Amino acid sequence: MIEDHRILHGVHVVLRPLSTGDLRRCVKWFSDPQVTQFLGRAGPVTLAEEERWYHDYVRHGDEQIFAIEIDGRHVGNLGLHKVDRVHRKADLGIVIGETSYWSRGYGTDALETALRYGFDQLGLNKISLDVLEGNARAIRSYEKCGFVREGIHREDVFKDGRFLNVIRMSILVREFSDRRRPAA
Ligand SMILES: CC(C)(COP(=O)(O)OP(=O)(O)OC[C@H]1O[C@@H](n2cnc3c(N)ncnc32)[C@H](O)[C@@H]1OP(=O)(O)O)[C@@H](O)C(=O)NCCC(=O)NCCS
């Protein structure tokens, strides 16, 4: 069972556990082609599908999904998926669904906050993610946080009539610690 008392504070963002009351907003975002063009998943989704997904998520407990809030407004989600306590690794996913909040530094702030939580609180050694090759804004944001490219899954996603490459990126705890250490 996941704990529901985790509130993480970034510079501008607050990450808090996603709740059922948030799902209608998620349906809106995951049905918006402006948003879904950057995601591996196919849209749109229905509220019933989101509710089913949420029910499974709560039951499994190997992932933690946070709502990203800015000034009290829920603008996106960030998830740590496949949290593996043996190999001390997890996958990360992020979406800012309110497009007017893109490219204002909030995604990077949320990512840094989640990395701190994953490495410091969960004791992870490695956090990885997949990103569509053409998603330059996301890649830039990941690189700003210290993620490096591990490799490419060639033509891994079929989207809008085309096969797209997916880039695998990751960051290790020692790399994250080095970035935090003040320069001598
Ligand atoms: C990806 C996402 C989480 C990034 O969050 P964000 O708040 O928009 O990103 P940030 O503002 O923190 O950083 C984006 C960086 O990319 C830059 N950027 C924006 N558009 C760009 C583009 N087309 N090409 C290259 N860089 C771009 C920004 O200038 C900024 O870099 P800078 O700070 O050096 O100027 C958010 O845009 C989002 O949710 N997009 C839609 C869904 C998505 O792509 N999710 C990720 C799936 S892997």
The ligand as an ORCA input file, in Angstrom:
! r2SCAN-3c Opt
* xyz 0 1
  C       8.595     17.914    -20.968
  C       8.093     18.866    -19.894
  C       7.811     18.079    -18.614
  C       9.214     19.883    -19.603
  O       8.750     20.766    -18.626
  P       8.877     22.355    -18.912
  O       8.476     23.053    -17.680
  O       8.121     22.663    -20.155
  O      10.435     22.463    -19.191
  P      11.480     23.542    -18.618
  O      10.958     24.917    -18.846
  O      11.857     23.190    -17.224
  O      12.744     23.237    -19.543
  C      12.584     23.176    -20.946
  C      13.865     23.601    -21.635
  O      13.744     23.277    -23.022
  C      13.877     24.441    -23.786
  N      13.009     24.286    -24.945
  C      11.703     24.602    -25.076
  N      11.275     24.267    -26.308
  C      12.321     23.730    -26.944
  C      12.518     23.199    -28.234
  N      11.522     23.139    -29.129
  N      13.761     22.743    -28.558
  C      14.771     22.764    -27.669
  N      14.651     23.264    -26.412
  C      13.426     23.731    -26.069
  C      13.487     25.571    -22.875
  O      14.012     26.783    -23.332
  C      14.127     25.084    -21.575
  O      15.533     25.202    -21.605
  P      16.308     26.475    -20.949
  O      15.860     26.564    -19.523
  O      17.742     26.131    -21.092
  O      15.896     27.671    -21.730
  C       6.791     19.617    -20.336
  O       7.099     20.502    -21.390
  C       5.702     18.653    -20.796
  O       5.042     18.049    -19.972
  N       5.528     18.525    -22.123
  C       4.444     17.665    -22.673
  C       4.531     16.198    -22.272
  C       5.937     15.642    -22.398
  O       6.636     15.873    -23.351
  N       6.322     14.835    -21.392
  C       7.600     14.142    -21.402
  C       7.453     12.841    -22.084
  S       8.994     11.929    -22.089
*
